[in-house]
Amino acid sequence: MKGTFTGTFLVPNGRMFCFKLETGKSAKTYTGEQFGNFQRWRPLLDLPKGTQVEGLVMRSQTLIDGDSDITIRRNDALQSKLS
């Protein structure tokens, strides 16, 4: 699934990454530096809101799987594949 990065917030034990999905719904994932999947999401900390992300796998209607194999797109050009 595709989504637009809308921001990140500090939460206990890590960060919450928020997205507006292509369906129009909002969703989030939680991770932290102590977790192996944090490296997938870390580049978003340096990118602006509005960055497009592909490969979001949903665990529920509003929760994204933190182990999703995401692809970050900027300016409609593929910039990096994170795995």
Contacts in CASP RR format, 6 or more apart in sequence:
PFRMAT RR
TARGET T0000
AUTHOR 0000-0000-0000
METHOD contacts of the structure
MODEL  1
MKGTFTGTFLVPNGRMFCFKLETGKSAKTYTGEQFGNFQRWRPLLDLPKG
TQVEGLVMRSQTLIDGDSDITIRRNDALQSKLS
1 21 0 8 1.000
1 22 0 8 1.000
1 23 0 8 1.000
1 54 0 8 1.000
1 55 0 8 1.000
1 56 0 8 1.000
1 57 0 8 1.000
1 58 0 8 1.000
2 21 0 8 1.000
2 22 0 8 1.000
2 52 0 8 1.000
2 53 0 8 1.000
2 54 0 8 1.000
2 55 0 8 1.000
2 56 0 8 1.000
3 19 0 8 1.000
3 20 0 8 1.000
3 21 0 8 1.000
3 22 0 8 1.000
3 52 0 8 1.000
3 53 0 8 1.000
3 54 0 8 1.000
3 56 0 8 1.000
4 19 0 8 1.000
4 20 0 8 1.000
4 49 0 8 1.000
4 50 0 8 1.000
4 51 0 8 1.000
4 52 0 8 1.000
4 53 0 8 1.000
5 17 0 8 1.000
5 18 0 8 1.000
5 19 0 8 1.000
5 44 0 8 1.000
5 47 0 8 1.000
5 49 0 8 1.000
5 50 0 8 1.000
5 51 0 8 1.000
5 52 0 8 1.000
5 53 0 8 1.000
6 18 0 8 1.000
6 19 0 8 1.000
6 20 0 8 1.000
6 26 0 8 1.000
6 49 0 8 1.000
6 50 0 8 1.000
7 17 0 8 1.000
7 18 0 8 1.000
7 44 0 8 1.000
7 49 0 8 1.000
8 15 0 8 1.000
8 16 0 8 1.000
8 17 0 8 1.000
8 18 0 8 1.000
8 44 0 8 1.000
8 45 0 8 1.000
9 15 0 8 1.000
9 16 0 8 1.000
9 18 0 8 1.000
11 30 0 8 1.000
13 32 0 8 1.000
13 34 0 8 1.000
14 30 0 8 1.000
14 31 0 8 1.000
14 32 0 8 1.000
14 33 0 8 1.000
14 34 0 8 1.000
15 30 0 8 1.000
15 31 0 8 1.000
15 32 0 8 1.000
15 41 0 8 1.000
15 45 0 8 1.000
16 28 0 8 1.000
16 29 0 8 1.000
16 30 0 8 1.000
17 28 0 8 1.000
17 29 0 8 1.000
17 30 0 8 1.000
17 31 0 8 1.000
17 41 0 8 1.000
17 44 0 8 1.000
17 64 0 8 1.000
18 26 0 8 1.000
18 27 0 8 1.000
18 28 0 8 1.000
19 26 0 8 1.000
19 27 0 8 1.000
19 28 0 8 1.000
19 53 0 8 1.000
19 56 0 8 1.000
19 64 0 8 1.000
20 26 0 8 1.000
21 27 0 8 1.000
21 56 0 8 1.000
25 61 0 8 1.000
25 62 0 8 1.000
26 62 0 8 1.000
27 56 0 8 1.000
27 58 0 8 1.000
27 61 0 8 1.000
27 62 0 8 1.000
27 63 0 8 1.000
27 64 0 8 1.000
28 62 0 8 1.000
28 63 0 8 1.000
28 64 0 8 1.000
29 41 0 8 1.000
29 63 0 8 1.000
29 64 0 8 1.000
29 65 0 8 1.000
29 66 0 8 1.000
29 68 0 8 1.000
30 66 0 8 1.000
31 37 0 8 1.000
31 38 0 8 1.000
31 40 0 8 1.000
31 41 0 8 1.000
31 66 0 8 1.000
32 38 0 8 1.000
37 66 0 8 1.000
37 67 0 8 1.000
39 82 0 8 1.000
40 66 0 8 1.000
40 67 0 8 1.000
40 68 0 8 1.000
40 69 0 8 1.000
40 70 0 8 1.000
40 82 0 8 1.000
40 83 0 8 1.000
41 66 0 8 1.000
41 70 0 8 1.000
43 72 0 8 1.000
43 80 0 8 1.000
43 82 0 8 1.000
44 51 0 8 1.000
44 53 0 8 1.000
44 72 0 8 1.000
47 72 0 8 1.000
47 74 0 8 1.000
51 72 0 8 1.000
51 73 0 8 1.000
51 74 0 8 1.000
52 72 0 8 1.000
52 73 0 8 1.000
52 74 0 8 1.000
52 76 0 8 1.000
53 70 0 8 1.000
53 71 0 8 1.000
53 72 0 8 1.000
53 73 0 8 1.000
54 70 0 8 1.000
54 71 0 8 1.000
54 73 0 8 1.000
55 68 0 8 1.000
55 69 0 8 1.000
55 70 0 8 1.000
55 71 0 8 1.000
56 64 0 8 1.000
56 65 0 8 1.000
56 68 0 8 1.000
56 70 0 8 1.000
57 64 0 8 1.000
57 65 0 8 1.000
57 67 0 8 1.000
57 68 0 8 1.000
57 69 0 8 1.000
58 64 0 8 1.000
58 65 0 8 1.000
59 65 0 8 1.000
69 82 0 8 1.000
69 83 0 8 1.000
70 82 0 8 1.000
71 78 0 8 1.000
71 80 0 8 1.000
71 81 0 8 1.000
71 82 0 8 1.000
72 79 0 8 1.000
72 80 0 8 1.000
72 82 0 8 1.000
73 79 0 8 1.000
END
